[in-house]
Amino acid sequence: MSTTIKAYGADDAKADLKQMNIERRPCGDDDVKIDITYCGVCHSDIHTVRNDWKNSQYPVVPGHEIIGRVLEIGKNVTKFKEGDLVGVGCMVDSCQECSSCKEDLEQFCEEGMVGTYNGKDKHLGGHTFGGYSTSVVVNKEFVLTIPENIDEKGAAPLLCAGITTWSPLRTWNVKKGDKVGVIGLGGLGHMGVKFANALGAHVVMITTSPDKAKDAKTLGAHEVLISKNGEDMKKHMNSFDFILNTIPVGHEMDPYIALLKRDATMVLVGAVEPLKPFHGGGLIVGRKRIAGSLIGGIKETQEMLDFCGEHNIVSDIELIDMKDINEAYGRVIDSDVKYRFVIDMASLKN
Amino acid sequence: MSTTIKAYGADDAKADLKQMNIERRPCGDDDVKIDITYCGVCHSDIHTVRNDWKNSQYPVVPGHEIIGRVLEIGKNVTKFKEGDLVGVGCMVDSCQECSSCKEDLEQFCEEGMVGTYNGKDKHLGGHTFGGYSTSVVVNKEFVLTIPENIDEKGAAPLLCAGITTWSPLRTWNVKKGDKVGVIGLGGLGHMGVKFANALGAHVVMITTSPDKAKDAKTLGAHEVLISKNGEDMKKHMNSFDFILNTIPVGHEMDPYIALLKRDATMVLVGAVEPLKPFHGGGLIVGRKRIAGSLIGGIKETQEMLDFCGEHNIVSDIELIDMKDINEAYGRVIDSDVKYRFVIDMASLKN
């Protein structure tokens, strides 16, 4: 018996979507319909596709780093017009009325933000479908303006990896001259290095891998600290004003807490997992702080995008076709990407 | 064979001290010599006596909650006069020149603060001896004024338990109407409840022991939350503006992190130990924070004492004689004290 393996192409995708009955709502009065050009590949996509967090609803259409052009606007939409370059990040809705929403922190909406995919669809019922798609319809409040001067493909990861690292740097007021550590050089970490540098900080890339040193410096790190080198770690003790911790899995925290100055904070943005035990004394002696941070609000995301326009900052990416997604997922898991995969959505359309 | 057990008395203590060659320096130009009237018993005393932290230097004379009257002053001392009611807390010296000292945070002195006992004695060499003693000589900058209107015995624990709980409440700006949790009703916790109440907060005592409820309310708690009761814990989720965590040993943190509001902080003041692993997601979703806090600076300690004078706040204590110290230690370890032992130093003198 012989088996013929056929490449999965656009027609197959269309047939699958039809069969799965994945519906997009028509463009309502407050909506923007977007022709998706590029979509970034986030580690969360993989967690959701694989149901790692035990909350996936199938069929899953992942993707919350969406770039595209406005195709159609509803009658109440004044901020956008057909053809505008726009983006959509991790959220497509929230209550807009709770104290978090009123403080422009929709990611902490007390009724729960609506995720761009795997969220509760308020319009059609069921759940939301993300950006691995030809188009999407999104409420105008959750559509962002992408500066026309930056690279469209590289802008996609700003919508998740970008805001996830920008928001803590701003919330904890990182400023010119601060000594800022960025732990982990992946999709998040490489954006953290770029932003901290652009904000005028002295940036130290903290990594286990000496072979990442050169890249880190190209991205904007002023120093590289190899966390496995005890002597070097000792030299940097009690010296950091702020540490952005992008490690995506549970890990030891004591060695990093030791790096913080008195009253300084290490913010976790990656490890949605149980962390290893840390020593209370590490926080008590030095009044040190650990915190978490989750993406950022819509207003702050627009501020970040505008900043990227002014400073010409985008993500370093590898562009792939839709058919290569499974291979890309494997490489994300192996940390084998510099530094974010972005899907060329033309490959789904043609 | 029969053994005669003889009570350990003042004469024995004197003989022991003489034999151990425990020396106090003469009162120098910048010094205050204090006749000790009362000294509180802190859990740290026990850790040091028993060398739990592997840094004890023997002979140990513990005690850093010292109350007494000024016996003698050096020629540069203008703030105190003979007979003044004064106190000494956990520190008797620091460099006075580093950025922490200049910010009135001597507890974080970059050269290391000098502990009231088991610290490095800058004057005589060797190590410092604490307040389980008839007198002590201390640099004027580390001597505090005790308001004459408050109970002298009950004031002793303010010098450690008091400032340890006061400082985080002030650093994190606890104010009228805030919902404040105090975890653990011991020497620290009972002061936390009193202070948070006096600052106008809505105080919730969080404890494993339902039988502590009545006492907690007498001390100033408006509500008692039994942490073993999952349903009640659920009702208080995401509702606290601030949590003061006085648990003195490693413990689970997730259930308490869940109680915090967005952007709220839980401060550890007791657990100088490895904590149990917590889930990164608990901090990330809600941008929550964990921090540590260590006693407080001299200026802040004086502010706390003045506040206690204005609000007539002291610690609830059990007064003991010096000879009962070993029994008291046993009871501290068993959490069987309401809420702090204080030694009547007359029992050492007579």
Interface residues (C-beta under 8 A of the other chain):
Chain A: S100 L105 F108 T171 G250 R262 T265 L268 V269 G270 A271 V272 E273 P274 L275 K276 P277 F278 H279 G280 G281 G282 L283 I284 V285 G286 R287 K288 R289 I290 A291 G292 S293 L294
Chain B: S100 L105 F108 T171 G250 R262 T265 L268 V269 G270 A271 V272 E273 P274 L275 K276 P277 F278 H279 G280 G281 G282 L283 I284 V285 G286 R287 K288 R289 I290 A291 G292 S293 L294
